[in-house]
Amino acid sequence: MAKSDDLNTDWQRSAGDFNCVVCQRKRLPASEFSKKQVEKALESLRSIADQDIRTGPEIQQVTHLSGVCKRCTEERERQQQAAAAERRSTAEEGETEAPAQPGERVEVTFSARPFGVTPATKGSGYVVLKTSEGKPAMKAGVRPGWRLVQLNGEELNGELGEIQSRLKAAELPVQMTFETLGNQDFCTSCQEILPGSSFSRKMRTKPPEKRRCSSCVEAEAEVEVREETAGYPDAKEGGGGKLSELRQLCAETAKEAEQVTGLKAVKGAGRGGRGRGRR
């Protein structure tokens, strides 16, 4: 780990307490790391099993924090995106898209409410988004992506709100007819019925209620990276959360070092040199 030669209470320029475990750069300020990485580093301080608890004027205490810097995180994301694009290209070259085939119709009779079906809010008609554990729909084998096409033998062509009203008004027992997916699949994220090639092979082995298309998976990964690499806002006195905790940690480290060395920390000294202070 890097060691703190420059005592600094400015968290954005505090050199020596941070290093990157990927590129091995040392003496980095906290601003070189994402908020998520700094929070992990702070949390790790509380879980060190073999802490050095020795004290005395000859003992110099140094805080060690490590993580993956923003530059390495962004490079890793670029590599992952390039690998994903290559896999998609290979899959498209090796596979011929099969024409969509309509699913079969399945009749289910419910004799008790609630049915345990949650409809998708996107698209038209009544498409099953999920079924509730232990409820009649799950017990009957109803799956996400199935479209409700008949109610008590009558065709349903209206919008979701209209169909829901008819379901509430229907007397028990209620007979529903669903159209299954055929050779297609349903993405629970974008709530669309898509060709099987829109899903990775690994994703299609998951339960229907957990399947997401490749586009949604990649979009979510990009959002996570943006959040992870987002910089901190400017530090303010009295701020809350992990940011104020980091400021307090820097202040405590400077105070302890001053007691041992007799040198007062120079605020904002940065990485340009050692603060001389006053004895």
C-alpha positions as CSV (number, residue, x, y, z in Angstrom):
1,M,0.0,0.0,0.0
2,A,1.0,3.6,-0.5
3,K,2.0,5.4,2.7
4,S,1.0,8.9,3.7
5,D,4.0,11.3,3.4
6,D,1.8,14.3,2.9
7,L,-0.7,14.9,5.7
8,N,-3.8,16.5,4.2
9,T,-7.3,17.1,5.4
10,D,-8.6,17.9,1.9
11,W,-10.2,14.6,0.9
12,Q,-10.0,15.2,-2.8
13,R,-6.3,15.8,-2.7
14,S,-5.3,13.5,0.2
15,A,-2.2,11.6,-1.2
16,G,-0.9,8.4,0.1
17,D,-4.1,6.7,1.5
18,F,-5.3,5.3,-1.9
19,N,-3.8,3.0,-4.5
20,C,-5.2,1.1,-7.5
21,V,-5.0,-2.7,-7.3
22,V,-5.2,-3.0,-11.1
23,C,-2.7,-0.5,-12.6
24,Q,-0.7,-0.4,-9.3
25,R,-0.6,3.4,-9.3
26,K,0.0,4.7,-5.8
27,R,-0.3,7.9,-3.8
28,L,-3.6,8.7,-5.5
29,P,-6.2,11.2,-4.2
30,A,-9.7,10.0,-3.4
31,S,-11.1,11.8,-6.4
32,E,-9.4,9.2,-8.7
33,F,-11.9,6.7,-7.4
34,S,-15.6,6.4,-7.7
35,K,-18.0,6.9,-4.8
36,K,-18.7,3.2,-4.7
37,Q,-15.0,2.3,-4.5
38,V,-14.3,4.7,-1.7
39,E,-17.3,3.4,0.2
40,K,-16.0,-0.1,-0.1
41,A,-12.6,1.0,1.1
42,L,-14.1,2.8,4.2
43,E,-16.1,-0.3,5.0
44,S,-13.1,-2.5,4.8
45,L,-11.5,-0.5,7.6
46,R,-14.1,-1.9,10.0
47,S,-13.5,-5.5,9.1
48,I,-9.7,-5.8,9.4
49,A,-9.1,-8.9,11.6
50,D,-5.4,-8.3,12.4
51,Q,-5.3,-4.6,13.2
52,D,-2.0,-3.2,14.6
53,I,-3.1,-1.8,18.0
54,R,0.3,-0.8,19.2
55,T,0.6,2.8,20.5
56,G,3.5,5.0,21.4
57,P,5.6,8.0,20.2
58,E,7.7,5.6,18.0
59,I,4.7,4.1,16.3
60,Q,3.4,5.8,13.1
61,Q,-0.1,4.9,12.2
62,V,-0.9,4.9,8.5
63,T,-4.4,4.3,7.0
64,H,-4.3,1.9,4.0
65,L,-7.1,2.1,1.4
66,S,-7.3,0.3,-2.0
67,G,-9.7,0.0,-4.9
68,V,-10.0,0.1,-8.7
69,C,-9.5,3.6,-10.1
70,K,-11.9,5.2,-12.6
71,R,-9.4,4.8,-15.5
72,C,-9.1,1.0,-14.9
73,T,-12.9,0.7,-14.5
74,E,-13.6,2.4,-17.8
75,E,-10.9,0.3,-19.6
76,R,-12.5,-2.9,-18.2
77,E,-15.9,-1.8,-19.4
78,R,-14.5,-1.1,-22.9
79,Q,-13.0,-4.6,-23.0
80,Q,-16.3,-6.1,-21.9
81,Q,-18.3,-4.2,-24.5
82,A,-15.8,-5.3,-27.3
83,A,-16.0,-8.9,-26.2
84,A,-19.9,-8.8,-26.1
85,A,-20.0,-7.3,-29.6
86,E,-17.7,-10.0,-30.9
87,R,-19.9,-12.7,-29.3
88,R,-23.0,-11.2,-30.9
89,S,-21.3,-11.0,-34.3
90,T,-20.2,-14.6,-34.1
91,A,-23.7,-15.7,-33.0
92,E,-25.3,-13.8,-35.9
93,E,-23.0,-15.3,-38.4
94,G,-23.5,-18.9,-37.2
95,E,-27.2,-18.8,-36.7
96,T,-30.1,-18.3,-39.0
97,E,-33.1,-16.6,-37.4
98,A,-36.1,-19.0,-37.4
99,P,-39.4,-17.4,-38.4
100,A,-41.7,-16.5,-35.5
101,Q,-44.2,-19.3,-34.7
102,P,-47.4,-18.5,-32.8
103,G,-47.9,-20.3,-29.5
104,E,-50.7,-22.6,-28.7
105,R,-53.8,-21.7,-26.7
106,V,-54.1,-22.9,-23.1
107,E,-57.4,-22.7,-21.1
108,V,-57.2,-22.1,-17.3
109,T,-60.2,-22.0,-14.9
110,F,-59.9,-20.0,-11.7
111,S,-62.4,-20.5,-8.9
112,A,-61.0,-18.1,-6.3
113,R,-59.5,-14.6,-6.2
114,P,-56.9,-13.2,-6.2
115,F,-55.7,-15.0,-9.3
116,G,-52.0,-14.0,-8.7
117,V,-51.3,-12.5,-12.1
118,T,-49.5,-9.2,-12.6
119,P,-49.8,-7.8,-16.2
120,A,-47.1,-6.0,-18.1
121,T,-47.6,-2.2,-18.2
122,K,-46.0,-1.8,-21.7
123,G,-47.4,-2.7,-25.0
124,S,-51.0,-3.5,-25.8
125,G,-53.4,-6.0,-24.4
126,Y,-53.0,-8.2,-21.3
127,V,-49.6,-9.9,-21.2
128,V,-48.5,-11.7,-18.0
129,L,-45.4,-10.0,-16.4
130,K,-45.2,-12.3,-13.4
131,T,-47.3,-14.7,-11.2
132,S,-47.3,-14.7,-7.4
133,E,-46.0,-17.6,-5.4
134,G,-48.7,-20.0,-4.2
135,K,-51.5,-18.3,-6.1
136,P,-53.9,-20.0,-8.6
137,A,-52.1,-18.7,-11.7
138,M,-48.7,-20.1,-10.7
139,K,-50.2,-23.4,-9.6
140,A,-51.9,-23.6,-13.0
141,G,-48.6,-23.1,-14.8
142,V,-49.2,-19.6,-16.2
143,R,-45.9,-18.1,-17.4
144,P,-44.5,-14.6,-18.1
145,G,-45.2,-13.5,-21.7
146,W,-48.4,-15.4,-22.1
147,R,-51.1,-13.2,-23.6
148,L,-54.7,-13.3,-22.3
149,V,-56.8,-13.7,-25.5
150,Q,-60.2,-14.9,-24.2
151,L,-62.4,-14.5,-21.1
152,N,-65.2,-17.0,-20.6
153,G,-65.0,-17.8,-24.3
154,E,-65.1,-14.2,-25.6
155,E,-62.2,-12.7,-27.5
156,L,-60.3,-9.8,-25.9
157,N,-59.1,-7.1,-28.1
158,G,-59.1,-4.0,-25.9
159,E,-56.5,-2.2,-23.9
160,L,-55.1,-3.3,-20.5
161,G,-57.4,-1.1,-18.4
162,E,-60.5,-2.4,-20.2
163,I,-59.5,-6.0,-19.8
164,Q,-58.7,-5.6,-16.1
165,S,-62.2,-4.1,-15.5
166,R,-63.8,-7.1,-17.2
167,L,-61.7,-9.5,-15.1
168,K,-62.9,-7.8,-11.9
169,A,-66.5,-7.9,-12.9
170,A,-66.5,-11.5,-14.0
171,E,-68.2,-14.0,-11.8
172,L,-66.5,-17.1,-10.5
173,P,-65.4,-19.5,-11.8
174,V,-63.5,-17.5,-14.5
175,Q,-62.3,-19.3,-17.6
176,M,-59.2,-17.6,-19.2
177,T,-57.5,-18.6,-22.5
178,F,-53.9,-17.7,-22.9
179,E,-51.7,-17.7,-26.0
180,T,-48.2,-19.1,-25.2
181,L,-44.9,-17.8,-26.6
182,G,-44.2,-20.4,-29.3
183,N,-40.6,-20.3,-30.3
184,Q,-40.1,-16.7,-28.9
185,D,-39.3,-15.5,-25.4
186,F,-40.3,-12.7,-23.0
187,C,-38.0,-10.1,-21.5
188,T,-39.2,-9.1,-18.1
189,S,-37.2,-5.9,-18.2
190,C,-38.4,-4.2,-21.5
191,Q,-41.6,-6.4,-21.3
192,E,-41.4,-7.3,-25.0
193,I,-41.9,-10.7,-26.7
194,L,-38.7,-11.2,-28.8
195,P,-37.0,-13.8,-30.9
196,G,-34.9,-16.4,-29.1
197,S,-31.7,-15.0,-30.6
198,S,-32.3,-11.8,-28.5
199,F,-31.4,-13.8,-25.4
200,S,-28.0,-15.3,-24.5
201,R,-27.9,-19.1,-24.1
202,K,-27.2,-18.7,-20.4
203,M,-30.1,-16.4,-20.0
204,R,-32.5,-18.9,-21.6
205,T,-31.6,-21.5,-19.0
206,K,-32.9,-19.2,-16.2
207,P,-36.5,-19.3,-15.0
208,P,-39.0,-17.4,-17.2
209,E,-39.5,-14.7,-14.6
210,K,-35.8,-13.8,-14.5
211,R,-35.1,-13.7,-18.3
212,R,-33.8,-10.5,-19.8
213,C,-32.8,-9.8,-23.4
214,S,-29.2,-9.1,-24.3
215,S,-29.9,-5.4,-25.0
216,C,-31.4,-4.8,-21.5
217,V,-28.5,-6.7,-19.8
218,E,-26.0,-4.5,-21.6
219,A,-27.9,-1.3,-20.9
220,E,-28.1,-2.1,-17.2
221,A,-24.3,-2.9,-17.2
222,E,-23.6,0.5,-18.8
223,V,-25.7,2.3,-16.2
224,E,-23.8,0.5,-13.3
225,V,-20.5,1.6,-14.8
226,R,-21.6,5.2,-15.2
227,E,-22.8,5.2,-11.6
228,E,-19.5,3.6,-10.4
229,T,-17.3,6.1,-12.3
230,A,-19.3,9.1,-11.4
231,G,-17.2,11.7,-9.5
232,Y,-18.0,13.1,-6.1
233,P,-19.7,16.5,-5.7
234,D,-17.7,19.2,-4.0
235,A,-17.2,18.5,-0.3
236,K,-19.1,20.8,2.0
237,E,-18.8,21.4,5.7
238,G,-21.4,19.5,7.6
239,G,-22.2,17.1,4.7
240,G,-23.6,13.7,5.5
241,G,-23.0,10.2,4.5
242,K,-19.8,8.5,3.4
243,L,-18.3,11.8,2.1
244,S,-18.3,13.4,5.6
245,E,-17.0,10.2,7.0
246,L,-14.1,10.3,4.7
247,R,-13.4,13.9,5.6
248,Q,-13.5,13.0,9.3
249,L,-11.1,10.1,8.7
250,C,-8.6,12.4,7.0
251,A,-8.9,14.9,9.8
252,E,-8.4,12.2,12.5
253,T,-5.3,10.8,10.7
254,A,-3.8,14.3,10.5
255,K,-4.5,15.0,14.2
256,E,-2.9,11.7,15.3
257,A,0.2,12.3,13.1
258,E,0.5,15.8,14.5
259,Q,0.6,14.4,18.1
260,V,3.4,12.0,17.1
261,T,5.5,14.2,14.9
262,G,4.8,17.7,16.1
263,L,4.1,18.8,12.5
264,K,0.8,20.4,11.8
265,A,-0.9,19.3,8.6
266,V,-1.1,21.9,5.8
267,K,-4.6,22.0,4.3
268,G,-4.6,21.8,0.5
269,A,-0.9,21.0,0.3
270,G,-1.8,18.2,-2.3
271,R,0.8,16.1,-3.9
272,G,3.4,18.8,-4.5
273,G,5.5,18.3,-1.3
274,R,5.6,17.8,2.5
275,G,3.8,20.3,4.6
276,R,6.3,21.8,7.1
277,G,3.9,23.3,9.5
278,R,5.0,24.7,12.9
279,R,6.4,23.1,16.0
